[in-house]
Amino acid sequence: MKAIQVHEFGDADVLRYGDVPDPTAGPGQVVIKVAAIGVNPVDTYIRAGVHLIRPALPFIPGSDAAGTVLAVGDGVSGFKTGDRVYAAGSLGDAWGDCYAEQLLRRAEQLCPLPDNVSFAQGAAMGIPYGTAYRALMQRGAAKAGETVLVHGASGAVGTAALQIAASKGIAVIGTAGSERGLDLIREHGAGHALDHTKAGYLDAVADLTGGKGPDIILEMLANVNLVKDMEIAAKYGRIVVIGNRGPVEINAREAMMKDLDIIGIALPNTSADDMAAIHAALGKGLADGSLNPVIGKELPLAQAIEAHHAVLRPGAYGKIVLIP
């Protein structure tokens, strides 16, 4: 089969497209014929060797994919050949293996993909929707009637958070960096959309929340925004840090005076029980149409280098997907 491999850590040019052996399903395992692969920013950090996750070389990157069941191993009863599925979890100590025409997973790491959802949308579920649900509902403990501010809401995690919040009766303020992005976040659940390229854009948050501030902030770039987040958050607010690209200096007194919680999230830390709860909830949302992943760009698998550049560019718009 064709796949992308990394033989050395480095910039996007280290991604190599070529032939690798087909996987074989062992006991409790399933081989998937991959129809779409999700590209996430974390893929680029791991490829560059700057992430705490450092797979043994060579490795096939990527942890999100969707497709159809090609073969099942002994003891697998929940899936059969031809079933539509998406991947949620990696095999053993390996990282990903999704940038390929076929994928091996344990049966419990697969989730059914409803017929009303495309394979490209299925490839947007694992990290983006898993992260958004984990951040908002499990770590952030969001409740109906509260207000959440979602930074970078036009990206894959951001649009997922908007949709989840809207389905739970949570009011949303979203930010984006282009008119196209602002239109997108309004369409997917943001009651108010702010342009984060404009100076002082967060000054509007106080008026939008009746002077209280947001109960929850989902932070995609903490090194840029965390100080301001602490200033605008509501008393007893929760700031959930999803993304960060450098050090930041804060005044901890802000947190003391408001009883703020600053909460980190890394999806691989999620327990098996919590992960099962996440994907049970996401599956219901896909089936009833309240969750509708936004696909911004599709590229051939052989163009993974371009995908790794694109996923880090400003002006995020939905999910970038590779097609084998």
Long-range contacts (C-beta under 8 A, 24 or more apart in sequence): 1-100, 1-101, 1-102, 2-100, 2-101, 2-301, 2-302, 2-324, 3-60, 3-99, 3-100, 3-101, 3-301, 4-60, 4-61, 4-62, 4-99, 4-100, 4-301, 4-304, 5-58, 5-59, 5-60, 6-47, 6-55, 6-57, 6-58, 6-59, 6-60, 6-61, 7-57, 7-58, 8-57, 9-47, 9-48, 9-49, 9-54, 9-57, 10-47, 10-48, 10-49, 11-48, 12-44, 12-47, 12-304, 12-305, 12-308, 12-309, 13-305, 14-47, 15-47, 15-61, 15-304, 15-305, 15-308, 17-301, 17-302, 17-304, 20-60, 20-100, 22-102, 23-102, 23-103, 23-104, 24-71, 24-104, 25-71, 25-72, 25-73, 25-76, 25-104, 26-73, 26-74, 27-73, 27-74, 27-75, 28-73, 28-74, 28-75, 28-76, 28-106, 28-107, 29-72, 29-73, 29-76, 29-91, 29-104, 29-105, 29-106, 29-107, 30-69, 30-71, 30-72, 30-73, 30-76, 30-79, 30-85, 30-104, 30-105, 30-106, 30-107, 30-110, 31-69, 31-70, 31-71, 31-72, 31-102, 31-103, 31-104, 32-65, 32-67, 32-68, 32-69, 32-70, 32-85, 32-87, 32-102, 32-103, 32-104, 32-105, 32-110, 33-67, 33-68, 33-69, 33-70, 33-101, 33-102, 34-65, 34-66, 34-67, 34-98, 34-100, 34-101, 34-102, 34-103, 34-324, 35-66, 35-67, 35-68, 35-119, 35-123, 35-323, 35-324, 36-65, 36-66, 36-67, 36-118, 36-119, 36-120, 36-122, 36-123, 36-298, 36-321, 36-322, 36-323, 37-62, 37-64, 37-65, 37-98, 37-99, 37-100, 37-123, 37-301, 37-321, 37-322, 37-323, 37-324, 38-62, 38-63, 38-64, 38-65, 38-98, 38-123, 38-124, 38-125, 38-126, 38-127, 38-128, 38-156, 38-319, 38-320, 38-321, 39-304, 39-307, 39-308, 39-310, 39-311, 39-319, 39-320, 39-321, 39-322, 40-64, 40-127, 40-128, 40-156, 40-311, 41-243, 41-311, 41-312, 42-127, 43-96, 43-308, 43-311, 44-308, 44-311, 44-312, 46-95, 46-96, 47-308, 53-95, 53-268, 55-94, 55-95, 55-96, 59-94, 59-95, 59-96, 59-97, 60-96, 60-97, 60-98, 60-99, 60-100, 61-95, 61-96, 61-98, 61-99, 61-304, 62-96, 62-97, 62-98, 62-99, 62-322, 63-87, 63-89, 63-90, 63-95, 63-96, 63-98, 63-126, 63-127, 64-98, 64-123, 64-124, 64-125, 64-126, 64-127, 64-128, 65-98, 65-103, 65-123, 65-126, 66-113, 66-119, 66-120, 66-121, 66-122, 66-123, 66-125, 67-103, 67-119, 70-102, 72-107, 76-107, 78-107, 79-107, 79-110, 83-112, 84-112, 84-113, 84-114, 84-115, 84-119, 84-122, 85-110, 85-111, 85-112, 85-113, 85-122, 86-110, 86-111, 86-113, 86-122, 86-123, 86-125, 86-126, 87-111, 87-126, 88-125, 88-126, 88-130, 88-275, 88-279, 89-126, 89-275, 99-301, 99-304, 99-322, 100-301, 100-324, 101-301, 101-324, 111-279, 111-282, 111-283, 112-283, 113-286, 114-283, 114-286, 114-287, 116-286, 116-287, 116-289, 117-286, 117-293, 118-295, 120-293, 120-295, 120-298, 120-319, 120-321, 120-323, 121-292, 121-293, 121-295, 122-293, 123-319, 123-321, 124-156, 124-160, 124-293, 124-294, 124-295, 124-318, 124-319, 124-321, 125-279, 125-282, 125-286, 125-293, 127-156, 127-157, 127-267, 128-156, 128-157, 128-159, 128-160, 128-293, 128-319, 129-160, 129-164, 129-282, 129-291, 129-293, 130-267, 130-270, 130-275, 130-278, 130-279, 130-282, 131-157, 131-160, 131-242, 131-265, 131-267, 132-157, 132-158, 132-160, 132-161, 132-164, 132-218, 133-160, 133-164, 133-278, 133-281, 133-282, 134-265, 134-267, 134-270, 134-274, 134-278, 135-161, 135-218, 135-240, 135-242, 135-265, 136-161, 136-164, 136-165, 136-170, 136-216, 136-218, 136-240, 137-164, 137-168, 137-281, 138-270, 138-274, 138-277, 138-278, 139-238, 139-240, 139-263, 139-265, 140-216, 140-218, 140-238, 140-240, 140-263, 141-238, 142-168, 142-170, 142-215, 142-216, 143-170, 144-168, 144-169, 144-170, 145-169, 145-170, 145-171, 146-170, 146-171, 146-215, 146-216, 147-171, 147-172, 147-173, 147-209, 147-212, 147-214, 147-215, 147-216, 147-234, 148-172, 148-173, 148-214, 148-215, 148-216, 148-217, 148-218, 149-173, 149-174, 149-175, 149-205, 149-214, 149-216, 149-217, 149-218, 149-229, 149-232, 150-174, 150-175, 150-185, 150-190, 150-218, 151-175, 151-196, 151-217, 151-218, 151-219, 151-220, 151-221, 151-225, 152-176, 152-196, 152-220, 152-221, 152-243, 152-316, 153-181, 153-185, 153-190, 153-193, 154-178, 154-180, 154-181, 154-182, 154-184, 154-185, 154-315, 154-316, 154-317, 154-318, 155-220, 155-316, 155-317, 155-318, 156-293, 156-294, 156-316, 156-318, 156-319, 156-320, 157-218, 157-220, 157-242, 158-185, 158-218, 158-220, 158-316, 159-184, 159-185, 159-188, 159-293, 159-294, 159-318, 160-291, 160-293, 161-218, 162-188, 162-189, 162-190, 163-188, 163-189, 163-285, 163-290, 163-291, 163-292, 164-285, 164-291, 165-189, 166-290, 167-285, 167-290, 167-291, 173-205, 173-208, 173-209, 173-214, 175-201, 176-316, 177-314, 177-315, 177-316, 178-315, 178-317, 180-315, 180-317, 181-315, 181-316, 181-317, 184-294, 184-317, 184-318, 188-292, 188-294, 202-228, 202-232, 205-232, 206-232, 209-234, 213-237, 216-240, 218-242, 219-243, 219-244, 221-245, 222-248, 223-247, 223-248, 224-248, 226-250, 226-262, 227-251, 230-254, 230-255, 230-258, 230-260, 230-262, 233-258, 233-260, 234-258, 235-259, 236-260, 237-261, 238-263, 239-263, 240-264, 240-265, 241-265, 293-318, 293-319, 294-318, 294-319, 295-319, 295-321, 296-320, 297-321, 298-322, 298-323, 299-323
